[in-house]
Each structure stands twice: as structure tokens, then as C-alpha cells.
Amino acid sequence: MLELAHRRTALPAHRLQYRTAVMSTVTIQNLSKTFRVKHKRPGLAGSLQSVIRPDYRAVEAVKGISFQVEPAELLALIGPNGAGKSTTIKMLTGILYPSGGRATVLGMTPWEQRRKLAYQISSVFGQKPQLWYHLPAIDTFNLFAKIYELEPVAFRQRRDLLIELFELGDLITIPVRKLSLGQRMRCEIAASLLHRPRLILLDEPTIGLDVVAKQQIRDIIRRLNQEEGTTVLLTSHDAGDVESLCKRVIIINHGQIIYNDRVSALKRGYLTRKTIDVRFAEAPPADLALDGIQVLKAGRLGLKLELDTRQTSPEQVIQRLMAIRPVVDINIPDPPLEEIIREIYLAESVKPAQNEVRDL
């Protein structure tokens, strides 16, 4: 295993002052963002009127959210399209100014100290490449070394380390346009780590990738977090990213946080139905019936059951099953995270429509 933690990229002297210890990597307090957009009136007369006297409306993308990200934490920020995830990420990088509230990243206010903060953080947007499309990735690496003012020897050491870690040896000199999406994303993330950021913001890093490529990206992210202590804030529509990488998840919907807790607590809190796969040593009775239990599938020796945990506990069901016949094997798998999140979204759907608008 590569000892990443002991091979750091040297920083210019004028940047060392920004590596100060902070209690939380990210702190957000009542952060909000409202966009002012034109509203086109229907019909020809309305179109002419819209040109002469435009009608503006306010769209609330983020509505007073608050949370913290601790050092070396791997946190997921998830939600449906338009929930406010990317807007939040852009405010944390300083790309967008908030309409209200406060935020600090590594002790700095992003939209006021964006240039200083850029030396300490990095971002990867799955649908917005930063690599030069017609040039090999190595050219972008060299450009980043100049942008981040990396000392040449230290840069070469860091570059070679990342090429080895991301298995880019055969890809680094190929024009980016000729790489597959998975290969390009490995190069994208490697480029974002050249200056050894303390925080990396990943917005849909596995979008469009196949199963193998997704797992490669997840393994790399996990390894960097463990060996370099890199704090990771991840947004993704892929529940596999959240489940395999993150211990804590924040769910945002309609611009507001509706859940902020551990992934395990998410499963426990919203897990009302469980399936039980049981295999007996002898064939169970053909007319087997258990109160509160639904038989989904029945075989000669095995059963697949479903129960509502609000009415019957899995422990009670297991005891009743073992009293019927000797049990050879029993399994109670958790449902996919997608199902749990979908239940939360459905519960939230009764609330006011997303992105409430009003005339200005």
C-alpha cells in the first residue's frame, strides 16, 4: 500500500499560514440562495411586454440550511434534481454569493477569500470537465502545477504518485477526447488532488459510469480519505456511492434539510418492512401461516417472508420459525438505500411545491 500520508506536496511559503487548525472543516449557518429570473408571459402581446418591461420572479434554491462537516469526514449530500445540492456546493467554493446566512470553509469565508481558499480545496463536477478536451491529461497536470505554484520536484513526486494510485500510466499521454468516461473521471479526480487539498467537493463523480468504473472511483476516494485524511463532501444520485463510502448523510429537498444523521440510523428509522430468507432442514408445513407475516415465495425447504417491523419484531419471527422446523440458514438483508430515500421523498411530497416563486 502506498504511504500517501508521508509524501506531501510542498507548499509555497506564502500559503503555509492558511493551514491553520479549525474545529470544523465546513460550517454553514442559515445559508440561503435566491435567484432572480425572468418570467415570460404567454402569447405575442405578453412576449413583447416581457421585452419592454421584464417580469422577474424569485426562485429560492436554498432555504436557510445549517450543518457542519468535520475534519477527515466523508459526508454525503443527497436529494432530487433541483433540491439545492449543486447550489450549496458552488457557494462553498465561492462561485456563488449567498442571499443570506454564513459559511466558513477551513476558517475562511468562500465568497470573500475565494483565491486563498482555492489553494486548500478542490472540486470535481461529473458533468463539467476541467481537463483540456483535445490535450493529454498530463498537459492539464502541468498547467495546474503552475496555477497552484507547486515546487517542481514536489510536483513530480505527487504527480507520479497519483498516476500510480489511479493507474493512469497508459492514459496520461492520450488526448482526453479519446478516453472513456471512467478513464476521464479518474484523470479528473487525480488532477484535483495535485495540490493536496484538505477538502474535496465531489458533485456526481460516478454519473454515467459502469459498475466496474464506479467501484474504482469509490475505492480511490475511500483510500485517499483514510491515508491522507482528506475531507470529502459528496453529492450523488447513486445510493451505492453513499452506502459504500459515507457514514453520515444529509438529505436536502425543496432547498431544505429533511434529514441529517448516520446512514445506519437512516436505515433503522425508515425501515418499516423487512424480508427474511429462511432455509429449514426439513420441509415446512404446506399451509404455514404466521400472523403479521406475508409469504413472498415458498420452496421445498425455503421461504421468503416479509414483515412490518411496526407490528412484529424480527426476533419474534425468528423464534416462531425455529419452533416450526430446525433452521439451517436465515438471512435478514437490509433493503436498498434507494427504497428508504424514496419513502422519505414521498413523505415530503405533501409539502409545498419545490422552488416556491413569487412576483417581484
Buried (B, 14 or more C-beta within 10 A) or exposed (E): EEEBEEBEBBBEEEBEEBEEEBEBBBBBEEBBBBBEEEBEEEEEEEEEBBEEEEBEEBBBBBBBBBBBBEBBBBBBBBBBEBBBBBBBBBBBBBBBEBBEBEBBBBBBEBBEBBEBBBBBBBBBBBEEBBBBEEBBBBBBBBBBBEEBEBBEEBBBBBBEBBBEBBEBEEBBEBBBEEBEBBBBBBBBBBBBBBBBBBBBBBBBBBBEBEEEBBBBBBEBBBBBBBBBEBBBBBBBBBBBBBBBBBEBBBBBBBBBBBBBEEBEEBBEEBBEEBBBBBBBEEEBEEEBEBEEBEEEEEEEBBBBBEBEEEEBEEEBBBEEBEEBBEBEEBEBEBBEBBEBBEBBBEEBEEEEEBBEEEEE
